[in-house]
């Protein structure tokens, strides 16, 4: 769906003058459905609205209207489990140049397609990850909490991970801290505590992350919100990543170092089970 109208896939196009295409001048959300029901749609829409406010892109319709368009698109896709992406760009530029005042109105695109979930073997065996030093685009701009369309750092980080036979890259910032994965939030179990960077450290406030923390809190698991160093990840008792599409994925190797004895640990397994009960309930 583009600007409220269904468009066949072979005719779903965006102008070459659209600022999302030219400059990554856009915000977006990705979420998934379970048995035909979208999980945490309102939370994703609220974050989308907050992201748009942070980058001064006025939403072209109300959140209620956008919610209706998402539900219509998912219904038309007619799949029990699908991947949904909502993108808002600043719109097409009337002339080339960075000045945002030359663009508008904002463009909205809602995509729904077949969900390509990770194979269950990854949850049973865990994945390998690498550390990747990079300055995130949003670090020096105050936009770290916004889900913006410029993902070049993540693309390069994932490329490096693939070259080393890994499935995720843990981003090391200029201060030597790991705050996030390339497309995920990160957690470690250290000395019996669940450790993850807090929102005040400039992470993207993940929807899955929030629910995992709530599950951990209800279960009585001690929680510590702080950045982590690469060395802590390599020697943690357990490591896992979270995202809306992948849920919780155990990490059993970091930079070639075995984590949790090379198998998903008990805390990770318990949290994944509880999360799946939540989203399917």
C-alpha positions as CSV (number, residue, x, y, z in Angstrom):
1,X,0.0,0.0,0.0
2,X,1.4,3.4,-1.0
3,X,-0.2,6.6,0.4
4,X,-3.4,4.6,1.2
5,X,-3.8,2.8,-2.1
6,X,-3.1,-0.8,-2.9
7,X,-0.6,-1.1,-5.7
8,X,0.4,-4.4,-7.5
9,X,4.0,-5.4,-6.7
10,X,5.2,-4.9,-10.3
11,X,3.9,-1.3,-10.2
12,X,4.9,-0.4,-6.7
13,X,7.4,2.4,-7.3
14,X,8.7,5.4,-5.6
15,X,10.1,8.5,-7.3
16,X,13.9,8.8,-7.8
17,X,13.5,12.2,-6.2
18,X,12.1,10.8,-3.0
19,X,14.4,11.8,-0.1
20,X,14.2,8.4,1.4
21,X,15.9,7.1,-1.8
22,X,18.2,10.0,-2.1
23,X,19.4,10.5,1.5
24,X,17.8,7.8,3.7
25,X,15.6,10.7,4.9
26,X,12.9,8.4,6.4
27,X,11.8,6.4,9.4
28,X,10.3,3.0,9.6
29,X,9.1,0.1,11.7
30,X,9.2,-3.7,11.2
31,X,6.9,-6.1,12.9
32,X,5.4,-9.5,12.4
33,X,2.1,-11.3,12.8
34,X,1.3,-14.6,14.6
35,X,-1.6,-16.6,13.4
36,X,-2.9,-13.5,11.5
37,X,-2.6,-11.2,14.5
38,X,0.0,-8.4,14.6
39,X,2.0,-8.4,17.9
40,X,2.5,-5.0,19.6
41,X,1.2,-2.9,16.6
42,X,0.3,0.0,18.8
43,X,3.8,0.0,20.4
44,X,5.4,0.0,16.9
45,X,3.1,2.9,15.7
46,X,4.0,4.9,18.8
47,X,7.7,4.4,18.2
48,X,7.2,5.3,14.5
49,X,5.5,8.5,15.6
50,X,8.3,9.3,18.0
51,X,10.9,8.7,15.4
52,X,9.2,11.0,12.9
53,X,9.0,13.7,15.5
54,X,12.7,13.4,16.2
55,X,13.6,13.9,12.6
56,X,10.9,16.5,12.0
57,X,8.9,14.5,9.4
58,X,5.2,15.3,9.9
59,X,3.0,12.2,9.6
60,X,0.8,12.5,6.5
61,X,-2.1,10.8,8.3
62,X,-3.2,10.2,11.9
63,X,-1.9,7.1,13.8
64,X,-5.5,5.7,13.7
65,X,-5.6,6.0,9.9
66,X,-2.1,4.4,9.6
67,X,-3.2,1.6,11.9
68,X,-6.2,1.0,9.6
69,X,-3.9,0.9,6.5
70,X,-1.6,-1.6,8.2
71,X,-4.5,-3.9,9.1
72,X,-5.9,-3.7,5.6
73,X,-2.6,-4.6,4.1
74,X,-2.1,-7.6,6.4
75,X,-5.7,-8.7,5.6
76,X,-5.0,-8.4,1.9
77,X,-1.8,-10.4,2.2
78,X,-3.9,-13.2,3.7
79,X,-1.0,-15.0,5.5
80,X,-1.1,-16.3,9.0
81,X,2.5,-15.2,9.7
82,X,3.8,-12.3,7.7
83,X,6.5,-9.6,7.9
84,X,5.2,-6.0,7.9
85,X,7.3,-2.9,7.2
86,X,5.9,0.7,7.6
87,X,8.0,3.4,6.0
88,X,7.5,7.2,6.2
89,X,9.8,9.4,4.0
90,X,10.0,13.1,3.9
91,X,8.6,13.0,0.4
92,X,10.0,14.0,-3.0
93,X,12.3,16.9,-3.4
94,X,11.3,19.7,-5.7
95,X,15.0,20.2,-6.5
96,X,18.2,18.3,-5.6
97,X,19.8,19.4,-2.4
98,X,19.8,18.6,1.3
99,X,17.4,21.4,2.4
100,X,14.4,19.5,3.9
101,X,12.2,22.5,3.1
102,X,12.2,21.5,-0.6
103,X,10.4,18.3,0.1
104,X,6.9,17.2,0.8
105,X,4.4,15.9,1.4
106,X,5.5,12.9,3.4
107,X,5.2,9.5,1.6
108,X,4.0,6.4,3.4
109,X,4.5,2.8,2.3
110,X,3.1,-0.3,4.0
111,X,4.6,-3.6,2.9
112,X,3.3,-7.1,4.0
113,X,5.1,-10.2,2.8
114,X,5.7,-13.8,3.7
115,X,7.6,-14.1,7.0
116,X,11.0,-15.6,6.6
117,X,11.7,-16.5,10.2
118,X,15.1,-18.0,11.2
119,X,15.2,-21.8,11.2
120,X,14.5,-23.4,14.5
121,X,18.0,-24.8,14.5
122,X,19.4,-21.4,15.3
123,X,17.4,-21.2,18.5
124,X,18.5,-24.7,19.5
125,X,22.2,-24.3,18.6
126,X,22.7,-20.5,18.8
127,X,24.6,-18.3,16.4
128,X,28.0,-16.8,16.0
129,X,28.5,-13.0,16.3
130,X,31.5,-10.7,15.8
131,X,32.3,-7.3,17.3
132,X,32.5,-4.4,14.7
133,X,33.8,-1.0,15.5
134,X,31.9,1.8,14.0
135,X,30.5,5.3,14.7
136,X,26.8,5.0,14.3
137,X,25.2,7.7,12.1
138,X,22.9,8.8,14.9
139,X,25.4,8.9,17.7
140,X,26.4,12.6,17.4
141,X,23.0,13.9,16.5
142,X,20.7,12.9,19.4
143,X,18.8,10.6,17.1
144,X,19.9,7.2,18.5
145,X,16.3,6.5,19.7
146,X,14.9,7.1,16.2
147,X,14.5,4.2,13.8
148,X,15.8,6.0,10.7
149,X,16.2,4.7,7.2
150,X,20.0,5.1,7.0
151,X,21.3,1.6,7.8
152,X,24.6,1.7,6.0
153,X,26.6,1.0,9.2
154,X,24.4,-2.0,9.8
155,X,24.8,-3.2,6.2
156,X,28.6,-3.0,6.4
157,X,28.6,-4.6,9.9
158,X,26.5,-7.6,8.6
159,X,28.8,-7.9,5.6
160,X,31.8,-8.3,7.9
161,X,29.9,-10.8,10.0
162,X,29.0,-12.9,7.0
163,X,32.6,-12.9,5.8
164,X,33.6,-14.4,9.1
165,X,30.8,-17.0,9.1
166,X,28.7,-15.1,11.7
167,X,25.1,-14.0,11.7
168,X,25.2,-10.8,13.7
169,X,27.6,-8.0,14.4
170,X,27.8,-6.3,17.8
171,X,28.6,-2.6,17.2
172,X,31.4,-1.2,19.3
173,X,31.1,2.6,19.5
174,X,33.9,5.2,19.8
175,X,34.0,4.7,23.6
176,X,34.7,1.0,23.2
177,X,31.2,0.1,24.4
178,X,28.7,-2.4,22.8
179,X,25.3,-0.8,22.9
180,X,23.4,-2.7,20.1
181,X,23.7,-5.3,17.4
182,X,23.5,-4.3,13.8
183,X,19.8,-4.9,13.8
184,X,19.1,-6.0,17.3
185,X,19.2,-5.2,21.0
186,X,21.8,-7.2,23.0
187,X,21.8,-9.0,26.4
188,X,24.3,-10.8,28.5
189,X,23.9,-12.9,31.6
190,X,26.8,-12.0,34.0
191,X,27.1,-13.3,37.6
192,X,23.4,-14.2,37.6
193,X,22.2,-10.8,36.3
194,X,20.6,-9.9,33.0
195,X,22.7,-7.1,31.7
196,X,21.7,-4.8,28.8
197,X,22.4,-1.2,27.9
198,X,19.7,1.3,29.0
199,X,17.8,3.7,26.8
200,X,19.7,6.6,28.3
201,X,22.8,5.2,26.6
202,X,21.5,6.0,23.1
203,X,20.1,2.6,22.1
204,X,17.0,2.1,19.9
205,X,14.3,1.2,22.4
206,X,13.4,-2.2,21.1
207,X,9.8,-3.5,21.4
208,X,11.0,-7.0,21.9
209,X,13.6,-5.8,24.4
210,X,10.9,-4.1,26.5
211,X,8.8,-7.3,26.7
212,X,11.8,-9.4,27.6
213,X,12.8,-7.1,30.4
214,X,9.2,-7.2,31.7
215,X,9.3,-11.0,31.6
216,X,12.6,-11.1,33.4
217,X,11.3,-8.7,36.1
218,X,8.2,-10.7,36.7
219,X,10.3,-13.9,37.0
220,X,12.5,-12.2,39.7
221,X,15.7,-12.2,37.5
222,X,18.0,-9.4,38.6
223,X,18.5,-6.8,35.9
224,X,21.3,-4.3,35.3
225,X,21.1,-1.6,32.7
226,X,24.5,-0.5,31.5
227,X,26.8,-0.7,28.4
228,X,29.0,-3.8,28.0
229,X,32.6,-4.2,26.7
230,X,33.6,-6.7,24.0
231,X,35.5,-8.7,26.7
232,X,32.4,-9.0,28.8
233,X,30.5,-10.4,25.9
234,X,33.2,-12.9,25.1
235,X,33.3,-14.2,28.7
236,X,29.6,-13.8,29.7
237,X,27.7,-16.8,31.0
238,X,25.1,-16.3,28.2
239,X,24.5,-13.9,25.4
240,X,21.4,-13.3,23.2
241,X,20.0,-10.7,20.8
242,X,16.4,-9.6,20.3
243,X,14.4,-8.2,17.5
244,X,10.7,-8.2,16.4
245,X,11.3,-10.6,13.6
246,X,13.8,-13.0,15.2
247,X,12.4,-12.8,18.8
248,X,15.3,-14.0,21.1
249,X,18.3,-15.6,19.4
250,X,21.0,-17.2,21.5
251,X,24.6,-16.2,20.7
252,X,27.0,-19.1,21.5
253,X,30.2,-17.7,19.9
254,X,31.6,-14.1,19.9
255,X,34.7,-13.3,17.9
256,X,35.5,-17.0,17.9
257,X,35.2,-17.4,21.7
258,X,32.7,-19.9,22.9
259,X,29.9,-18.6,25.1
260,X,27.7,-20.7,27.4
261,X,29.6,-23.8,26.6
262,X,28.7,-23.5,23.0
263,X,24.9,-24.0,23.6
264,X,22.0,-21.8,24.6
265,X,21.9,-21.2,28.3
266,X,19.0,-21.8,30.7
267,X,18.1,-18.1,31.1
268,X,18.0,-17.6,27.4
269,X,15.9,-20.7,26.9
270,X,13.5,-19.7,29.6
271,X,13.0,-16.2,28.4
272,X,12.5,-17.4,24.8
273,X,9.8,-19.8,26.0
274,X,8.0,-17.1,28.0
275,X,8.2,-14.6,25.1
276,X,6.7,-17.1,22.7
277,X,3.9,-17.8,25.1
278,X,3.2,-14.1,25.3
279,X,3.2,-13.3,21.5
280,X,1.1,-16.4,20.7
281,X,-1.3,-15.7,23.5
